[in-house]
Amino acid sequence: MARQYHQGKYTCTNPHKYIGNAAEICFRSSWEKRCMIWFDNTPSILKWGSEEIIIPYISPVDNRPHRYFPDFAVKYKKKDGSVKFAIIEVKPEIQTQVPKQPKRMTKQFMESVETYAINTSKWIAARKFCESKDMDFIILTEKDIGVK
């Protein structure tokens, strides 16, 4: 399913759970909004924030430093009662896979290769960041958030 690109402001039901300014929460897709609603209303989610963490990475496109703002940071209670932190990125499943080369090079294919390369660099940096802080790094796709 194609990702729905609509943007807007999210109003928290439980603003005390939000990390950051709960009056200024923006979503960039319906998928992000769906996650926000779930984080906000799920008791095991203790705290959550949107684009509140900055992770530096080197882009393979220009070989220069850039800043990655993961979609979400979440503090949650596990089933065993322990508390864990995670960084969560929401992406279409197709962007998490190596693009399949068509019979002839197209602009669309080249753009998908670039997107995949940049995302991979961001995610490598995010995994290293998370490992250094005993956090999880999770990529959610449309299948994970119940989009058909």
VOKOLDREN-876378 format. One record per atom (N, C-alpha, C): residue in one letter; atom name; x, y, z; residue number from 1. Coordinates in steps of 0.05 Angstrom, whole numbers, plus 5000, padded with zeros to 4 digits. Last residue first. Example, Ala and Ser with C-alpha at 12.3 -4.5 7.8 and 13.67 -1.06 7.14 Angstrom:
<pts>
<S,N,<5257,4955,5142>,2>
<S,CA,<5273,4979,5143>,2>
<S,C,<5258,5001,5157>,2>
<A,N,<5264,4886,5156>,1>
<A,CA,<5246,4910,5156>,1>
<A,C,<5264,4934,5156>,1>
</pts>
This chain:
<pts>
<K,N,<4936,4961,5113>,148>
<K,CA,<4933,4940,5092>,148>
<K,C,<4939,4950,5065>,148>
<V,N,<4969,4972,5172>,147>
<V,CA,<4959,4984,5147>,147>
<V,C,<4958,4963,5126>,147>
<G,N,<4991,4956,5222>,146>
<G,CA,<4964,4948,5214>,146>
<G,C,<4952,4963,5190>,146>
<I,N,<5042,4965,5234>,145>
<I,CA,<5023,4984,5246>,145>
<I,C,<4995,4979,5236>,145>
<D,N,<5070,4926,5207>,144>
<D,CA,<5072,4927,5236>,144>
<D,C,<5051,4944,5249>,144>
<K,N,<5061,4938,5153>,143>
<K,CA,<5051,4912,5164>,143>
<K,C,<5051,4912,5195>,143>
<E,N,<5087,4986,5147>,142>
<E,CA,<5057,4986,5145>,142>
<E,C,<5046,4960,5157>,142>
<T,N,<5140,4980,5195>,141>
<T,CA,<5129,4984,5168>,141>
<T,C,<5099,4983,5170>,141>
<L,N,<5189,5004,5240>,140>
<L,CA,<5161,4994,5236>,140>
<L,C,<5153,5000,5208>,140>
<I,N,<5249,4989,5268>,139>
<I,CA,<5237,5000,5244>,139>
<I,C,<5209,4987,5241>,139>
<I,N,<5282,5003,5327>,138>
<I,CA,<5261,4988,5315>,138>
<I,C,<5251,5003,5290>,138>
<F,N,<5332,4995,5373>,137>
<F,CA,<5325,5009,5349>,137>
<F,C,<5306,4992,5333>,137>
<D,N,<5336,5000,5444>,136>
<D,CA,<5329,4985,5421>,136>
<D,C,<5326,5004,5397>,136>
<M,N,<5393,5017,5487>,135>
<M,CA,<5366,5021,5476>,135>
<M,C,<5361,5002,5452>,135>
<D,N,<5443,5024,5511>,134>
<D,CA,<5426,5002,5518>,134>
<D,C,<5397,5006,5511>,134>
<K,N,<5474,5062,5488>,133>
<K,CA,<5457,5071,5510>,133>
<K,C,<5438,5049,5519>,133>
<S,N,<5501,5039,5446>,132>
<S,CA,<5517,5053,5466>,132>
<S,C,<5501,5062,5491>,132>
<E,N,<5458,5021,5416>,131>
<E,CA,<5476,5001,5429>,131>
<E,C,<5492,5015,5452>,131>
<C,N,<5440,5070,5395>,130>
<C,CA,<5424,5054,5413>,130>
<C,C,<5440,5034,5429>,130>
<F,N,<5483,5084,5361>,129>
<F,CA,<5474,5102,5382>,129>
<F,C,<5459,5087,5404>,129>
<K,N,<5482,5041,5326>,128>
<K,CA,<5506,5046,5343>,128>
<K,C,<5499,5064,5366>,128>
<R,N,<5431,5048,5303>,127>
<R,CA,<5437,5024,5318>,127>
<R,C,<5462,5027,5336>,127>
<A,N,<5439,5098,5278>,126>
<A,CA,<5419,5096,5300>,126>
<A,C,<5425,5070,5316>,126>
<A,N,<5477,5086,5239>,125>
<A,CA,<5484,5105,5260>,125>
<A,C,<5465,5103,5284>,125>
<I,N,<5446,5051,5210>,124>
<I,CA,<5471,5041,5221>,124>
<I,C,<5479,5060,5244>,124>
<W,N,<5405,5086,5194>,123>
<W,CA,<5399,5064,5212>,123>
<W,C,<5424,5051,5224>,123>
<K,N,<5432,5121,5159>,122>
<K,CA,<5418,5131,5183>,122>
<K,C,<5414,5109,5203>,122>
<S,N,<5448,5085,5120>,121>
<S,CA,<5468,5100,5135>,121>
<S,C,<5456,5111,5161>,121>
<T,N,<5398,5069,5101>,120>
<T,CA,<5416,5049,5113>,120>
<T,C,<5437,5063,5130>,120>
<N,N,<5379,5117,5079>,119>
<N,CA,<5365,5104,5102>,119>
<N,C,<5384,5085,5116>,119>
<I,N,<5416,5123,5037>,118>
<I,CA,<5414,5143,5058>,118>
<I,C,<5401,5131,5083>,118>
<A,N,<5404,5077,5006>,117>
<A,CA,<5431,5082,5016>,117>
<A,C,<5431,5102,5040>,117>
<Y,N,<5349,5086,4994>,116>
<Y,CA,<5357,5062,5009>,116>
<Y,C,<5385,5066,5022>,116>
<T,N,<5354,5133,4963>,115>
<T,CA,<5338,5132,4988>,115>
<T,C,<5346,5109,5006>,115>
<E,N,<5384,5113,4920>,114>
<E,CA,<5394,5134,4937>,114>
<E,C,<5380,5135,4964>,114>
<V,N,<5349,5075,4899>,113>
<V,CA,<5375,5067,4908>,113>
<V,C,<5387,5087,4927>,113>
<S,N,<5306,5109,4885>,112>
<S,CA,<5302,5088,4905>,112>
<S,C,<5328,5078,4916>,112>
<E,N,<5331,5138,4844>,111>
<E,CA,<5322,5152,4868>,111>
<E,C,<5317,5132,4891>,111>
<M,N,<5339,5098,4807>,110>
<M,CA,<5362,5112,4818>,110>
<M,C,<5354,5126,4844>,110>
<F,N,<5285,5085,4795>,109>
<F,CA,<5303,5065,4807>,109>
<F,C,<5327,5078,4820>,109>
<Q,N,<5268,5133,4772>,108>
<Q,CA,<5255,5123,4796>,108>
<Q,C,<5273,5102,4810>,108>
<K,N,<5299,5135,4726>,107>
<K,CA,<5303,5156,4747>,107>
<K,C,<5291,5146,4773>,107>
<T,N,<5324,5071,4708>,106>
<T,CA,<5304,5092,4707>,106>
<T,C,<5310,5112,4729>,106>
<M,N,<5357,5023,4669>,105>
<M,CA,<5359,5043,4690>,105>
<M,C,<5338,5064,4686>,105>
<R,N,<5323,4963,4652>,104>
<R,CA,<5337,4987,4644>,104>
<R,C,<5336,5007,4667>,104>
<K,N,<5304,4922,4684>,103>
<K,CA,<5319,4915,4660>,103>
<K,C,<5335,4939,4649>,103>
<P,N,<5316,4942,4753>,102>
<P,CA,<5299,4936,4730>,102>
<P,C,<5317,4930,4706>,102>
<Q,N,<5336,4916,4815>,101>
<Q,CA,<5345,4929,4791>,101>
<Q,C,<5327,4922,4767>,101>
<K,N,<5303,4929,4874>,100>
<K,CA,<5308,4909,4853>,100>
<K,C,<5314,4923,4827>,100>
<P,N,<5332,4958,4932>,99>
<P,CA,<5316,4960,4908>,99>
<P,C,<5323,4939,4887>,99>
<V,N,<5332,4925,4994>,98>
<V,CA,<5349,4933,4971>,98>
<V,C,<5331,4935,4946>,98>
<Q,N,<5283,4951,5040>,97>
<Q,CA,<5294,4929,5024>,97>
<Q,C,<5311,4940,5001>,97>
<T,N,<5256,4991,5062>,96>
<T,CA,<5274,4976,5080>,96>
<T,C,<5288,4954,5065>,96>
<Q,N,<5221,5012,5027>,95>
<Q,CA,<5245,5028,5032>,95>
<Q,C,<5264,5014,5051>,95>
<I,N,<5179,4975,5029>,94>
<I,CA,<5195,4976,5005>,94>
<I,C,<5221,4992,5009>,94>
<E,N,<5153,4988,5077>,93>
<E,CA,<5170,4964,5076>,93>
<E,C,<5188,4965,5051>,93>
<P,N,<5157,5056,5097>,92>
<P,CA,<5145,5036,5079>,92>
<P,C,<5164,5012,5077>,92>
<K,N,<5172,5069,5166>,91>
<K,CA,<5180,5070,5138>,91>
<K,C,<5163,5050,5122>,91>
<V,N,<5188,5097,5226>,90>
<V,CA,<5166,5086,5211>,90>
<V,C,<5172,5090,5181>,90>
<E,N,<5231,5081,5280>,89>
<E,CA,<5228,5094,5254>,89>
<E,C,<5205,5081,5239>,89>
<I,N,<5246,5090,5347>,88>
<I,CA,<5229,5077,5328>,88>
<I,C,<5227,5094,5302>,88>
<I,N,<5285,5073,5401>,87>
<I,CA,<5282,5092,5379>,87>
<I,C,<5267,5077,5358>,87>
<A,N,<5270,5057,5469>,86>
<A,CA,<5273,5050,5441>,86>
<A,C,<5271,5074,5423>,86>
<F,N,<5282,5032,5535>,85>
<F,CA,<5279,5055,5516>,85>
<F,C,<5284,5044,5488>,85>
<K,N,<5248,4996,5586>,84>
<K,CA,<5266,4997,5564>,84>
<K,C,<5261,5022,5547>,84>
<V,N,<5237,4965,5649>,83>
<V,CA,<5233,4988,5632>,83>
<V,C,<5255,4990,5611>,83>
<S,N,<5205,4904,5671>,82>
<S,CA,<5229,4921,5667>,82>
<S,C,<5222,4944,5647>,82>
<G,N,<5161,4871,5669>,81>
<G,CA,<5161,4894,5688>,81>
<G,C,<5185,4912,5685>,81>
<D,N,<5157,4834,5631>,80>
<D,CA,<5170,4825,5656>,80>
<D,C,<5171,4848,5677>,80>
<K,N,<5137,4863,5588>,79>
<K,CA,<5119,4844,5602>,79>
<K,C,<5131,4835,5629>,79>
<K,N,<5164,4930,5595>,78>
<K,CA,<5162,4904,5583>,78>
<K,C,<5144,4886,5599>,78>
<K,N,<5146,4996,5586>,77>
<K,CA,<5148,4975,5605>,77>
<K,C,<5144,4948,5591>,77>
<Y,N,<5184,5046,5550>,76>
<Y,CA,<5162,5028,5553>,76>
<Y,C,<5167,5007,5575>,76>
<K,N,<5196,5104,5517>,75>
<K,CA,<5203,5090,5542>,75>
<K,C,<5179,5072,5548>,75>
<V,N,<5216,5124,5452>,74>
<V,CA,<5195,5113,5469>,74>
<V,C,<5208,5100,5494>,74>
<A,N,<5220,5168,5399>,73>
<A,CA,<5234,5157,5422>,73>
<A,C,<5213,5148,5442>,73>
<F,N,<5209,5170,5328>,72>
<F,CA,<5200,5168,5356>,72>
<F,C,<5222,5159,5375>,72>
<D,N,<5237,5182,5279>,71>
<D,CA,<5209,5189,5283>,71>
<D,C,<5201,5190,5312>,71>
<P,N,<5302,5212,5283>,70>
<P,CA,<5285,5188,5282>,70>
<P,C,<5256,5197,5290>,70>
<F,N,<5337,5253,5249>,69>
<F,CA,<5317,5257,5270>,69>
<F,C,<5297,5233,5268>,69>
<Y,N,<5403,5261,5232>,68>
<Y,CA,<5380,5243,5230>,68>
<Y,C,<5362,5248,5254>,68>
<R,N,<5445,5305,5199>,67>
<R,CA,<5432,5299,5224>,67>
<R,C,<5406,5283,5218>,67>
<H,N,<5509,5294,5166>,66>
<H,CA,<5481,5303,5166>,66>
<H,C,<5470,5295,5194>,66>
<P,N,<5573,5301,5135>,65>
<P,CA,<5556,5296,5159>,65>
<P,C,<5528,5308,5156>,65>
<R,N,<5583,5272,5069>,64>
<R,CA,<5584,5294,5088>,64>
<R,C,<5567,5288,5112>,64>
<N,N,<5578,5243,5022>,63>
<N,CA,<5600,5237,5041>,63>
<N,C,<5605,5260,5061>,63>
<D,N,<5535,5246,4990>,62>
<D,CA,<5554,5269,4988>,62>
<D,C,<5578,5265,5007>,62>
<V,N,<5514,5194,4996>,61>
<V,CA,<5509,5209,4972>,61>
<V,C,<5530,5231,4968>,61>
<P,N,<5520,5173,5046>,60>
<P,CA,<5536,5161,5025>,60>
<P,C,<5533,5176,4998>,60>
<S,N,<5526,5216,5101>,59>
<S,CA,<5510,5208,5078>,59>
<S,C,<5528,5196,5057>,59>
<I,N,<5538,5200,5166>,58>
<I,CA,<5551,5209,5142>,58>
<I,C,<5534,5198,5118>,58>
<Y,N,<5502,5226,5224>,57>
<Y,CA,<5510,5205,5205>,57>
<Y,C,<5523,5217,5181>,57>
<P,N,<5477,5240,5290>,56>
<P,CA,<5493,5247,5266>,56>
<P,C,<5500,5222,5250>,56>
<I,N,<5413,5244,5314>,55>
<I,CA,<5435,5226,5311>,55>
<I,C,<5451,5234,5286>,55>
<I,N,<5370,5272,5361>,54>
<I,CA,<5386,5277,5337>,54>
<I,C,<5410,5258,5336>,54>
<I,N,<5304,5265,5384>,53>
<I,CA,<5332,5257,5385>,53>
<I,C,<5345,5263,5359>,53>
<E,N,<5251,5278,5374>,52>
<E,CA,<5264,5291,5397>,52>
<E,C,<5294,5285,5400>,52>
<E,N,<5211,5260,5340>,51>
<E,CA,<5234,5274,5329>,51>
<E,C,<5248,5290,5351>,51>
<S,N,<5168,5254,5392>,50>
<S,CA,<5169,5253,5363>,50>
<S,C,<5192,5271,5354>,50>
<G,N,<5164,5211,5450>,49>
<G,CA,<5169,5236,5437>,49>
<G,C,<5172,5232,5407>,49>
<W,N,<5138,5181,5510>,48>
<W,CA,<5144,5180,5481>,48>
<W,C,<5148,5209,5471>,48>
<K,N,<5131,5138,5566>,47>
<K,CA,<5138,5164,5555>,47>
<K,C,<5143,5161,5525>,47>
<L,N,<5106,5088,5573>,46>
<L,CA,<5108,5107,5595>,46>
<L,C,<5114,5135,5586>,46>
<I,N,<5066,5042,5548>,45>
<I,CA,<5083,5064,5538>,45>
<I,C,<5083,5085,5560>,45>
<S,N,<5028,5011,5572>,44>
<S,CA,<5056,5003,5574>,44>
<S,C,<5075,5023,5563>,44>
<P,N,<4978,5037,5557>,43>
<P,CA,<4989,5039,5584>,43>
<P,C,<5018,5031,5587>,43>
<T,N,<4968,5074,5500>,42>
<T,CA,<4976,5048,5509>,42>
<T,C,<4989,5050,5537>,42>
<N,N,<4959,5125,5479>,41>
<N,CA,<4937,5111,5493>,41>
<N,C,<4944,5083,5503>,41>
<D,N,<5005,5144,5455>,40>
<D,CA,<4991,5161,5473>,40>
<D,C,<4971,5145,5491>,40>
<F,N,<5018,5103,5419>,39>
<F,CA,<5036,5109,5441>,39>
<F,C,<5021,5125,5463>,39>
<W,N,<4973,5106,5384>,38>
<W,CA,<4978,5082,5399>,38>
<W,C,<4996,5088,5423>,38>
<I,N,<4978,5158,5364>,37>
<I,CA,<4953,5150,5378>,37>
<I,C,<4959,5126,5395>,37>
<M,N,<5028,5151,5338>,36>
<M,CA,<5024,5171,5360>,36>
<M,C,<5000,5164,5377>,36>
<C,N,<5016,5114,5298>,35>
<C,CA,<5035,5107,5319>,35>
<C,C,<5031,5126,5343>,35>
<R,N,<4981,5146,5266>,34>
<R,CA,<4972,5121,5278>,34>
<R,C,<4989,5112,5301>,34>
<K,N,<5018,5186,5250>,33>
<K,CA,<4995,5193,5267>,33>
<K,C,<4984,5168,5281>,33>
<E,N,<5051,5155,5217>,32>
<E,CA,<5062,5167,5242>,32>
<E,C,<5039,5174,5261>,32>
<W,N,<5013,5144,5178>,31>
<W,CA,<5025,5122,5193>,31>
<W,C,<5038,5132,5219>,31>
<S,N,<5002,5191,5155>,30>
<S,CA,<4980,5178,5170>,30>
<S,C,<4991,5155,5187>,30>
<S,N,<5058,5236,5166>,29>
<S,CA,<5043,5216,5151>,29>
<S,C,<5021,5204,5168>,29>
<R,N,<5079,5271,5200>,28>
<R,CA,<5085,5275,5172>,28>
<R,C,<5072,5254,5154>,28>
<F,N,<5056,5308,5257>,27>
<F,CA,<5060,5282,5243>,27>
<F,C,<5064,5288,5213>,27>
<C,N,<5078,5345,5313>,26>
<C,CA,<5071,5344,5285>,26>
<C,C,<5075,5316,5274>,26>
<I,N,<5064,5377,5372>,25>
<I,CA,<5070,5351,5360>,25>
<I,C,<5060,5350,5332>,25>
<E,N,<5061,5420,5409>,24>
<E,CA,<5074,5424,5383>,24>
<E,C,<5081,5397,5370>,24>
<A,N,<5044,5411,5460>,23>
<A,CA,<5027,5428,5444>,23>
<A,C,<5038,5431,5415>,23>
<A,N,<5083,5382,5485>,22>
<A,CA,<5059,5367,5476>,22>
<A,C,<5041,5384,5459>,22>
<N,N,<5149,5386,5479>,21>
<N,CA,<5126,5404,5480>,21>
<N,C,<5102,5391,5468>,21>
<G,N,<5178,5328,5511>,20>
<G,CA,<5179,5352,5494>,20>
<G,C,<5154,5369,5498>,20>
<I,N,<5147,5269,5514>,19>
<I,CA,<5174,5281,5519>,19>
<I,C,<5176,5305,5500>,19>
<Y,N,<5084,5255,5542>,18>
<Y,CA,<5099,5265,5519>,18>
<Y,C,<5126,5277,5528>,18>
<K,N,<5053,5242,5585>,17>
<K,CA,<5070,5221,5574>,17>
<K,C,<5089,5231,5552>,17>
<H,N,<5021,5286,5594>,16>
<H,CA,<5042,5280,5614>,16>
<H,C,<5061,5258,5604>,16>
<P,N,<4981,5284,5555>,15>
<P,CA,<5005,5301,5550>,15>
<P,C,<5027,5296,5570>,15>
<N,N,<4942,5243,5532>,14>
<N,CA,<4958,5241,5557>,14>
<N,C,<4983,5257,5554>,14>
<T,N,<4923,5258,5484>,13>
<T,CA,<4903,5251,5504>,13>
<T,C,<4916,5251,5531>,13>
<C,N,<4952,5308,5442>,12>
<C,CA,<4955,5286,5462>,12>
<C,C,<4930,5283,5479>,12>
<T,N,<4942,5322,5377>,11>
<T,CA,<4935,5331,5404>,11>
<T,C,<4935,5307,5422>,11>
<Y,N,<4984,5335,5322>,10>
<Y,CA,<4971,5315,5339>,10>
<Y,C,<4966,5327,5367>,10>
<K,N,<4978,5368,5260>,9>
<K,CA,<4986,5369,5289>,9>
<K,C,<4970,5348,5304>,9>
<G,N,<5000,5342,5197>,8>
<G,CA,<4983,5357,5215>,8>
<G,C,<4994,5357,5242>,8>
<Q,N,<4999,5313,5131>,7>
<Q,CA,<5013,5324,5154>,7>
<Q,C,<4993,5339,5172>,7>
<H,N,<5000,5256,5090>,6>
<H,CA,<4986,5280,5100>,6>
<H,C,<4999,5288,5126>,6>
<Y,N,<5012,5210,5051>,5>
<Y,CA,<5028,5233,5060>,5>
<Y,C,<5010,5256,5067>,5>
<Q,N,<5010,5143,5058>,4>
<Q,CA,<4993,5166,5056>,4>
<Q,C,<5009,5190,5068>,4>
<R,N,<5044,5097,5018>,3>
<R,CA,<5044,5112,5043>,3>
<R,C,<5027,5137,5039>,3>
<A,N,<5010,5045,4985>,2>
<A,CA,<5025,5070,4984>,2>
<A,C,<5022,5085,5010>,2>
<M,N,<5017,4976,5000>,1>
<M,CA,<5000,5000,5000>,1>
<M,C,<5018,5025,5000>,1>
</pts>
